[in-house]
Amino acid sequence: MSGAGAAGQDVVLTIDAIGVRGDGVARQDGRPVYIPFTAPGDRVRVRLGGRHGEGSAATLLELLAPGARAAPVCRHFGACGGCALQHLAAPAYVAAKETQIAEALRQHGLGAAAIAPLLRLAPGARRRARLAIEHPRAGPPLVGFHARASHRVVDMRECAVLDPRLLALVEALRQAASRFWPRGSAGAASATLGDSGIDLLLDLAAPPALAALEALAGFAEAQDLARLAWRAPGLAEPVPTAIRRTPRVVFSGVPVDLPSDAFLQASAAAETVLIAEVLAGIGAARQVADLYAGLGTFSLALAARAAVQAVEGSRAAAAALGSAAARAGLARLSVECRDLEARPLDPAELGRYEAVVFDPPRAGARAQSAALARSRVPHVVAVSCNPASFARDARLLVDGGYRMVRVQPIDQFVWSPHVELVARFER
C-alpha cells in the first residue's frame, strides 16, 4: 500500500472489508478509505477525495487485480443507487452482512453474542418501491431510482430486485409521466403490491387540473391498480383519485386494509421468515405485547396462540389493524395508538406480559428498551433493520439482566448494505 496522500492524489490500495454503507474499505496510514463498488481483496488505483467519517472517500480509477468479485446481474449496477453489493462473490456478500451485525454488537461490548448464519432470500420479490420521476426540460421523462449519492434519476429499464409486477409499472409510468409532471418538474411514485393489487401514490409538482384527474383515473384503469392517490406540496394527506378495489394485505389469514403509503416488510418471503422467528422467540407465552405493531404483521400471527396487546404510533395503521381484528372477531387482540418513544410502556404496565415483541423504525427503541430493562418480562423478541440502533438497545436490555440467546440475520434487502435481524432475549 502506498504512503499517505492528499485529496486529489492517486494511490494504490487493497480492499480489506465492506463498510456499513456498502463501500469497500482500505487503509491509508491506519485511517479508513471508502471506495464504492469494490470488493475485499481488490487491488485498486483510486483518487483520494474529501473527509468521510473518520477517514476519507475515494473514487475508483482502475481495478488492478480482482478480489472476491462476481458479475453484477443488472445493467444499471454502478450507476443506480438501489444496489451496492451485486459485485460481491457469495461468501464476501454473506460476510459483509454478518460482520455488520457483529461489529455493531462488539462496539457495545456484546461481542460474545451468538449470531446465526445469514438467511438469504431470493431477489425479484420486493413488493414496495419509491420511484423517482423527472421530466427534464429537454428529453423524455425519467423513472427509476436515484444514482448513488445524487439527485440524478437513473432511467430504469430492468431491475433484479423488484417484483415483476412493480417493474412493469415503471414503463407505464414513463409513458404517462408527461401528462402528470410538466417539463422541468420532478416527483415520485410510491408503489405497494398488496394482495388486492398495486396501491400507487404519486407525488406531483402541483394539484392536478380536471383533465389531469381524468388522465389519472384512466391510468388506474389501464394498469388495473387497486388504488391511485396523489399529493402535492401544501397538502398533508393523499387525495384518492381512483379506488377500484380496497387495497389490502393478508396477514396470517386476516385481511387488513392498507392506509396510503403504508409500511410493509420488503417481501412476502421475508415476512414469513420474520413471523416464524418471532413465534419461536415467544415460546409458550400466553400474554404478549407487540410494540411498534404497524398493520399487524406479528400481532395477527401471535393472536392465534396468545392474548395480544398491539401498540402502534401511527393512527392510520392502528385503526386499520383494529378494524381488521374486529372484522375477524379476534377478541383476544386489542390495539392501542401510542407514541412509544414519548410514552413507553413502563415496568408496571409490562408486568402483565409473558413476552414482548418490538419492531421499531431505524432509530430504534431507546426509551422502550430502557423500560423493558427494568421489567420482569421473561421473553423479549427484537426485530430491527438497523444493527447500530439494535446494538444500543440490546446493551440496555443486557445491562438490565437479560441474556441475548440468539440473533438471526435475514437478507431482506437483497444486494443493499442493509440487513434485517431478529434477536431473542430471556431472563
Secondary structure as a PSIPRED ss2 file (coil, helix, strand):
# PSIPRED VFORMAT (PSIPRED V4.0)

   1 M C   1.000  0.000  0.000
   2 S C   1.000  0.000  0.000
   3 G C   1.000  0.000  0.000
   4 A C   1.000  0.000  0.000
   5 G C   1.000  0.000  0.000
   6 A C   1.000  0.000  0.000
   7 A C   1.000  0.000  0.000
   8 G C   1.000  0.000  0.000
   9 Q C   1.000  0.000  0.000
  10 D E   0.000  0.000  1.000
  11 V E   0.000  0.000  1.000
  12 V E   0.000  0.000  1.000
  13 L E   0.000  0.000  1.000
  14 T E   0.000  0.000  1.000
  15 I C   1.000  0.000  0.000
  16 D C   1.000  0.000  0.000
  17 A E   0.000  0.000  1.000
  18 I E   0.000  0.000  1.000
  19 G C   1.000  0.000  0.000
  20 V C   1.000  0.000  0.000
  21 R C   1.000  0.000  0.000
  22 G C   1.000  0.000  0.000
  23 D C   1.000  0.000  0.000
  24 G E   0.000  0.000  1.000
  25 V E   0.000  0.000  1.000
  26 A E   0.000  0.000  1.000
  27 R E   0.000  0.000  1.000
  28 Q E   0.000  0.000  1.000
  29 D C   1.000  0.000  0.000
  30 G C   1.000  0.000  0.000
  31 R E   0.000  0.000  1.000
  32 P E   0.000  0.000  1.000
  33 V E   0.000  0.000  1.000
  34 Y E   0.000  0.000  1.000
  35 I E   0.000  0.000  1.000
  36 P C   1.000  0.000  0.000
  37 F C   1.000  0.000  0.000
  38 T C   1.000  0.000  0.000
  39 A C   1.000  0.000  0.000
  40 P C   1.000  0.000  0.000
  41 G C   1.000  0.000  0.000
  42 D C   1.000  0.000  0.000
  43 R E   0.000  0.000  1.000
  44 V E   0.000  0.000  1.000
  45 R E   0.000  0.000  1.000
  46 V E   0.000  0.000  1.000
  47 R E   0.000  0.000  1.000
  48 L E   0.000  0.000  1.000
  49 G E   0.000  0.000  1.000
  50 G E   0.000  0.000  1.000
  51 R E   0.000  0.000  1.000
  52 H E   0.000  0.000  1.000
  53 G C   1.000  0.000  0.000
  54 E C   1.000  0.000  0.000
  55 G E   0.000  0.000  1.000
  56 S E   0.000  0.000  1.000
  57 A E   0.000  0.000  1.000
  58 A E   0.000  0.000  1.000
  59 T E   0.000  0.000  1.000
  60 L E   0.000  0.000  1.000
  61 L E   0.000  0.000  1.000
  62 E E   0.000  0.000  1.000
  63 L E   0.000  0.000  1.000
  64 L E   0.000  0.000  1.000
  65 A E   0.000  0.000  1.000
  66 P C   1.000  0.000  0.000
  67 G C   1.000  0.000  0.000
  68 A C   1.000  0.000  0.000
  69 R E   0.000  0.000  1.000
  70 A C   1.000  0.000  0.000
  71 A C   1.000  0.000  0.000
  72 P C   1.000  0.000  0.000
  73 V C   1.000  0.000  0.000
  74 C C   1.000  0.000  0.000
  75 R C   1.000  0.000  0.000
  76 H C   1.000  0.000  0.000
  77 F E   0.000  0.000  1.000
  78 G C   1.000  0.000  0.000
  79 A C   1.000  0.000  0.000
  80 C E   0.000  0.000  1.000
  81 G C   1.000  0.000  0.000
  82 G C   1.000  0.000  0.000
  83 C C   1.000  0.000  0.000
  84 A C   1.000  0.000  0.000
  85 L C   1.000  0.000  0.000
  86 Q C   1.000  0.000  0.000
  87 H C   1.000  0.000  0.000
  88 L E   0.000  0.000  1.000
  89 A C   1.000  0.000  0.000
  90 A H   0.000  1.000  0.000
  91 P H   0.000  1.000  0.000
  92 A H   0.000  1.000  0.000
  93 Y H   0.000  1.000  0.000
  94 V H   0.000  1.000  0.000
  95 A H   0.000  1.000  0.000
  96 A H   0.000  1.000  0.000
  97 K H   0.000  1.000  0.000
  98 E H   0.000  1.000  0.000
  99 T H   0.000  1.000  0.000
 100 Q H   0.000  1.000  0.000
 101 I H   0.000  1.000  0.000
 102 A H   0.000  1.000  0.000
 103 E H   0.000  1.000  0.000
 104 A H   0.000  1.000  0.000
 105 L H   0.000  1.000  0.000
 106 R H   0.000  1.000  0.000
 107 Q H   0.000  1.000  0.000
 108 H C   1.000  0.000  0.000
 109 G C   1.000  0.000  0.000
 110 L C   1.000  0.000  0.000
 111 G C   1.000  0.000  0.000
 112 A C   1.000  0.000  0.000
 113 A C   1.000  0.000  0.000
 114 A C   1.000  0.000  0.000
 115 I E   0.000  0.000  1.000
 116 A C   1.000  0.000  0.000
 117 P C   1.000  0.000  0.000
 118 L C   1.000  0.000  0.000
 119 L E   0.000  0.000  1.000
 120 R E   0.000  0.000  1.000
 121 L C   1.000  0.000  0.000
 122 A C   1.000  0.000  0.000
 123 P C   1.000  0.000  0.000
 124 G C   1.000  0.000  0.000
 125 A C   1.000  0.000  0.000
 126 R E   0.000  0.000  1.000
 127 R C   1.000  0.000  0.000
 128 R E   0.000  0.000  1.000
 129 A E   0.000  0.000  1.000
 130 R E   0.000  0.000  1.000
 131 L E   0.000  0.000  1.000
 132 A E   0.000  0.000  1.000
 133 I E   0.000  0.000  1.000
 134 E E   0.000  0.000  1.000
 135 H E   0.000  0.000  1.000
 136 P C   1.000  0.000  0.000
 137 R C   1.000  0.000  0.000
 138 A C   1.000  0.000  0.000
 139 G C   1.000  0.000  0.000
 140 P C   1.000  0.000  0.000
 141 P C   1.000  0.000  0.000
 142 L E   0.000  0.000  1.000
 143 V E   0.000  0.000  1.000
 144 G E   0.000  0.000  1.000
 145 F C   1.000  0.000  0.000
 146 H E   0.000  0.000  1.000
 147 A E   0.000  0.000  1.000
 148 R C   1.000  0.000  0.000
 149 A C   1.000  0.000  0.000
 150 S C   1.000  0.000  0.000
 151 H C   1.000  0.000  0.000
 152 R C   1.000  0.000  0.000
 153 V E   0.000  0.000  1.000
 154 V C   1.000  0.000  0.000
 155 D C   1.000  0.000  0.000
 156 M C   1.000  0.000  0.000
 157 R C   1.000  0.000  0.000
 158 E C   1.000  0.000  0.000
 159 C C   1.000  0.000  0.000
 160 A C   1.000  0.000  0.000
 161 V C   1.000  0.000  0.000
 162 L E   0.000  0.000  1.000
 163 D C   1.000  0.000  0.000
 164 P H   0.000  1.000  0.000
 165 R H   0.000  1.000  0.000
 166 L H   0.000  1.000  0.000
 167 L H   0.000  1.000  0.000
 168 A H   0.000  1.000  0.000
 169 L H   0.000  1.000  0.000
 170 V H   0.000  1.000  0.000
 171 E H   0.000  1.000  0.000
 172 A H   0.000  1.000  0.000
 173 L H   0.000  1.000  0.000
 174 R H   0.000  1.000  0.000
 175 Q H   0.000  1.000  0.000
 176 A H   0.000  1.000  0.000
 177 A H   0.000  1.000  0.000
 178 S H   0.000  1.000  0.000
 179 R H   0.000  1.000  0.000
 180 F H   0.000  1.000  0.000
 181 W C   1.000  0.000  0.000
 182 P C   1.000  0.000  0.000
 183 R C   1.000  0.000  0.000
 184 G C   1.000  0.000  0.000
 185 S E   0.000  0.000  1.000
 186 A E   0.000  0.000  1.000
 187 G E   0.000  0.000  1.000
 188 A E   0.000  0.000  1.000
 189 A E   0.000  0.000  1.000
 190 S E   0.000  0.000  1.000
 191 A E   0.000  0.000  1.000
 192 T E   0.000  0.000  1.000
 193 L E   0.000  0.000  1.000
 194 G E   0.000  0.000  1.000
 195 D C   1.000  0.000  0.000
 196 S C   1.000  0.000  0.000
 197 G E   0.000  0.000  1.000
 198 I E   0.000  0.000  1.000
 199 D E   0.000  0.000  1.000
 200 L E   0.000  0.000  1.000
 201 L E   0.000  0.000  1.000
 202 L E   0.000  0.000  1.000
 203 D E   0.000  0.000  1.000
 204 L C   1.000  0.000  0.000
 205 A C   1.000  0.000  0.000
 206 A C   1.000  0.000  0.000
 207 P C   1.000  0.000  0.000
 208 P C   1.000  0.000  0.000
 209 A C   1.000  0.000  0.000
 210 L H   0.000  1.000  0.000
 211 A H   0.000  1.000  0.000
 212 A H   0.000  1.000  0.000
 213 L H   0.000  1.000  0.000
 214 E H   0.000  1.000  0.000
 215 A H   0.000  1.000  0.000
 216 L H   0.000  1.000  0.000
 217 A H   0.000  1.000  0.000
 218 G H   0.000  1.000  0.000
 219 F H   0.000  1.000  0.000
 220 A H   0.000  1.000  0.000
 221 E H   0.000  1.000  0.000
 222 A H   0.000  1.000  0.000
 223 Q C   1.000  0.000  0.000
 224 D C   1.000  0.000  0.000
 225 L C   1.000  0.000  0.000
 226 A C   1.000  0.000  0.000
 227 R E   0.000  0.000  1.000
 228 L E   0.000  0.000  1.000
 229 A E   0.000  0.000  1.000
 230 W E   0.000  0.000  1.000
 231 R E   0.000  0.000  1.000
 232 A C   1.000  0.000  0.000
 233 P C   1.000  0.000  0.000
 234 G C   1.000  0.000  0.000
 235 L C   1.000  0.000  0.000
 236 A C   1.000  0.000  0.000
 237 E C   1.000  0.000  0.000
 238 P C   1.000  0.000  0.000
 239 V E   0.000  0.000  1.000
 240 P E   0.000  0.000  1.000
 241 T E   0.000  0.000  1.000
 242 A E   0.000  0.000  1.000
 243 I E   0.000  0.000  1.000
 244 R C   1.000  0.000  0.000
 245 R C   1.000  0.000  0.000
 246 T C   1.000  0.000  0.000
 247 P C   1.000  0.000  0.000
 248 R E   0.000  0.000  1.000
 249 V E   0.000  0.000  1.000
 250 V E   0.000  0.000  1.000
 251 F E   0.000  0.000  1.000
 252 S C   1.000  0.000  0.000
 253 G C   1.000  0.000  0.000
 254 V E   0.000  0.000  1.000
 255 P E   0.000  0.000  1.000
 256 V E   0.000  0.000  1.000
 257 D E   0.000  0.000  1.000
 258 L C   1.000  0.000  0.000
 259 P C   1.000  0.000  0.000
 260 S C   1.000  0.000  0.000
 261 D C   1.000  0.000  0.000
 262 A C   1.000  0.000  0.000
 263 F C   1.000  0.000  0.000
 264 L C   1.000  0.000  0.000
 265 Q C   1.000  0.000  0.000
 266 A C   1.000  0.000  0.000
 267 S C   1.000  0.000  0.000
 268 A H   0.000  1.000  0.000
 269 A H   0.000  1.000  0.000
 270 A H   0.000  1.000  0.000
 271 E H   0.000  1.000  0.000
 272 T H   0.000  1.000  0.000
 273 V H   0.000  1.000  0.000
 274 L H   0.000  1.000  0.000
 275 I H   0.000  1.000  0.000
 276 A H   0.000  1.000  0.000
 277 E H   0.000  1.000  0.000
 278 V H   0.000  1.000  0.000
 279 L H   0.000  1.000  0.000
 280 A H   0.000  1.000  0.000
 281 G H   0.000  1.000  0.000
 282 I H   0.000  1.000  0.000
 283 G C   1.000  0.000  0.000
 284 A C   1.000  0.000  0.000
 285 A C   1.000  0.000  0.000
 286 R C   1.000  0.000  0.000
 287 Q E   0.000  0.000  1.000
 288 V E   0.000  0.000  1.000
 289 A E   0.000  0.000  1.000
 290 D E   0.000  0.000  1.000
 291 L E   0.000  0.000  1.000
 292 Y C   1.000  0.000  0.000
 293 A C   1.000  0.000  0.000
 294 G C   1.000  0.000  0.000
 295 L C   1.000  0.000  0.000
 296 G C   1.000  0.000  0.000
 297 T C   1.000  0.000  0.000
 298 F C   1.000  0.000  0.000
 299 S H   0.000  1.000  0.000
 300 L H   0.000  1.000  0.000
 301 A H   0.000  1.000  0.000
 302 L H   0.000  1.000  0.000
 303 A C   1.000  0.000  0.000
 304 A C   1.000  0.000  0.000
 305 R C   1.000  0.000  0.000
 306 A C   1.000  0.000  0.000
 307 A E   0.000  0.000  1.000
 308 V E   0.000  0.000  1.000
 309 Q E   0.000  0.000  1.000
 310 A E   0.000  0.000  1.000
 311 V E   0.000  0.000  1.000
 312 E E   0.000  0.000  1.000
 313 G C   1.000  0.000  0.000
 314 S C   1.000  0.000  0.000
 315 R H   0.000  1.000  0.000
 316 A H   0.000  1.000  0.000
 317 A H   0.000  1.000  0.000
 318 A H   0.000  1.000  0.000
 319 A H   0.000  1.000  0.000
 320 A H   0.000  1.000  0.000
 321 L H   0.000  1.000  0.000
 322 G H   0.000  1.000  0.000
 323 S H   0.000  1.000  0.000
 324 A H   0.000  1.000  0.000
 325 A H   0.000  1.000  0.000
 326 A H   0.000  1.000  0.000
 327 R H   0.000  1.000  0.000
 328 A C   1.000  0.000  0.000
 329 G C   1.000  0.000  0.000
 330 L C   1.000  0.000  0.000
 331 A C   1.000  0.000  0.000
 332 R C   1.000  0.000  0.000
 333 L E   0.000  0.000  1.000
 334 S E   0.000  0.000  1.000
 335 V E   0.000  0.000  1.000
 336 E E   0.000  0.000  1.000
 337 C E   0.000  0.000  1.000
 338 R C   1.000  0.000  0.000
 339 D C   1.000  0.000  0.000
 340 L C   1.000  0.000  0.000
 341 E C   1.000  0.000  0.000
 342 A C   1.000  0.000  0.000
 343 R C   1.000  0.000  0.000
 344 P C   1.000  0.000  0.000
 345 L C   1.000  0.000  0.000
 346 D C   1.000  0.000  0.000
 347 P H   0.000  1.000  0.000
 348 A H   0.000  1.000  0.000
 349 E H   0.000  1.000  0.000
 350 L H   0.000  1.000  0.000
 351 G C   1.000  0.000  0.000
 352 R C   1.000  0.000  0.000
 353 Y C   1.000  0.000  0.000
 354 E C   1.000  0.000  0.000
 355 A E   0.000  0.000  1.000
 356 V E   0.000  0.000  1.000
 357 V E   0.000  0.000  1.000
 358 F E   0.000  0.000  1.000
 359 D C   1.000  0.000  0.000
 360 P C   1.000  0.000  0.000
 361 P C   1.000  0.000  0.000
 362 R C   1.000  0.000  0.000
 363 A C   1.000  0.000  0.000
 364 G C   1.000  0.000  0.000
 365 A C   1.000  0.000  0.000
 366 R H   0.000  1.000  0.000
 367 A H   0.000  1.000  0.000
 368 Q H   0.000  1.000  0.000
 369 S H   0.000  1.000  0.000
 370 A H   0.000  1.000  0.000
 371 A H   0.000  1.000  0.000
 372 L H   0.000  1.000  0.000
 373 A H   0.000  1.000  0.000
 374 R C   1.000  0.000  0.000
 375 S C   1.000  0.000  0.000
 376 R C   1.000  0.000  0.000
 377 V C   1.000  0.000  0.000
 378 P C   1.000  0.000  0.000
 379 H E   0.000  0.000  1.000
 380 V E   0.000  0.000  1.000
 381 V E   0.000  0.000  1.000
 382 A E   0.000  0.000  1.000
 383 V E   0.000  0.000  1.000
 384 S E   0.000  0.000  1.000
 385 C C   1.000  0.000  0.000
 386 N C   1.000  0.000  0.000
 387 P H   0.000  1.000  0.000
 388 A H   0.000  1.000  0.000
 389 S H   0.000  1.000  0.000
 390 F H   0.000  1.000  0.000
 391 A H   0.000  1.000  0.000
 392 R H   0.000  1.000  0.000
 393 D H   0.000  1.000  0.000
 394 A H   0.000  1.000  0.000
 395 R H   0.000  1.000  0.000
 396 L H   0.000  1.000  0.000
 397 L H   0.000  1.000  0.000
 398 V H   0.000  1.000  0.000
 399 D H   0.000  1.000  0.000
 400 G C   1.000  0.000  0.000
 401 G C   1.000  0.000  0.000
 402 Y C   1.000  0.000  0.000
 403 R E   0.000  0.000  1.000
 404 M E   0.000  0.000  1.000
 405 V E   0.000  0.000  1.000
 406 R E   0.000  0.000  1.000
 407 V E   0.000  0.000  1.000
 408 Q E   0.000  0.000  1.000
 409 P E   0.000  0.000  1.000
 410 I E   0.000  0.000  1.000
 411 D E   0.000  0.000  1.000
 412 Q C   1.000  0.000  0.000
 413 F C   1.000  0.000  0.000
 414 V C   1.000  0.000  0.000
 415 W C   1.000  0.000  0.000
 416 S C   1.000  0.000  0.000
 417 P C   1.000  0.000  0.000
 418 H C   1.000  0.000  0.000
 419 V C   1.000  0.000  0.000
 420 E E   0.000  0.000  1.000
 421 L E   0.000  0.000  1.000
 422 V E   0.000  0.000  1.000
 423 A E   0.000  0.000  1.000
 424 R E   0.000  0.000  1.000
 425 F E   0.000  0.000  1.000
 426 E E   0.000  0.000  1.000
 427 R C   1.000  0.000  0.000
